[in-house]
């Protein structure tokens, strides 16, 4: 029959074992982080965005929405004002 203590000793994960795994596989971690850093730098420096152009497009869209809303409100106001005078 298997003892509970022997099962607990086998299932127990110790900090030493975790450190040993990291030490054995250190080049995997270093190379993965290095590869990710290189890819990120390549993406950052090669992918040029023109934020001013995007801002101008967004500003023109917002401006046209506001202008359209003002025109609709003004037309509604003047039309309701004309019809209320006639009655």
Secondary structure, 3 states (H helix, E strand, C coil): CCCHHHHHHHHCCCHHHHHHHHHHCHHHHHHHHHHHHHHHHHHHHHCCCCHHHHHHHHHHHHHHHHHHHHHHHHHHHHHHHHHHHHC
